[in-house]
Amino acid sequence: MGVVESFKKAALGAAFFVGSIVMASAEGGPARTLLDAAAAGDVVAVTRSLKNGVSVDTRDESGRTPLLVAAYNNRVGVARVLIDAGADVNAKDNISDTPYLYAGAEGRIDILTMTLGAGANLKDTNRYGGTALIPAAHHGHPDAVKILLEAGVAPDHINKLGWTALLEAIILGDGGPVHTEIVRLLVSSGADVNIADRDGVTPLKHARLRGYSAIAQILEAAKAK
């Protein structure tokens, strides 16, 4: 199995895990109540738990804080309450996700914007060694890509696979209008169009190999090789 296939399989597995996430209830108690309320988007219950003294950054068995749980489930109202209460937007779970990294990667725009306003670490990386920008580009979230670039996330960061956001948008994208727009955003932001992967294959060569003509045209106009 090649690198791309392995990465796609891992990404699909992670997506399934997140989509079917069930919070464990072994311990129960006030912390469990807060975590469950965050998952459900219950602003009233979250507010009540915080007023009763439950830590805003309490953790579940996987290291997830209520804010990360809210980000997983796109619970914007709950996220706002938690951030206003001082939740750590950079708190990592057991697989190195943070509220900021996850919101960026999955295009949770409202939550992403809030985390950036609350001190998100733009240089932080996920378990693949990528900034929030790289999976945002891969997953096809142009609005998140634009926000992250404007916030100052480096466009040329290279992850553990040896890929930049530009490479990942091409290698793991589908070449359609969404990923084409992402490539345009990255190139317009000053991304280096000639950073090759570990095999020496450039973004332009990847685009041509896949028949992504619109992306190839953008790269060619930027003097890609």
Helices and strands as residue ranges (DSSP letters): H 3-19, H 29-40, H 43-51, H 66-72, H 76-84, H 99-105, H 109-117, H 133-139, H 142-151, H 165-171, H 177-188, H 203-210, H 213-221
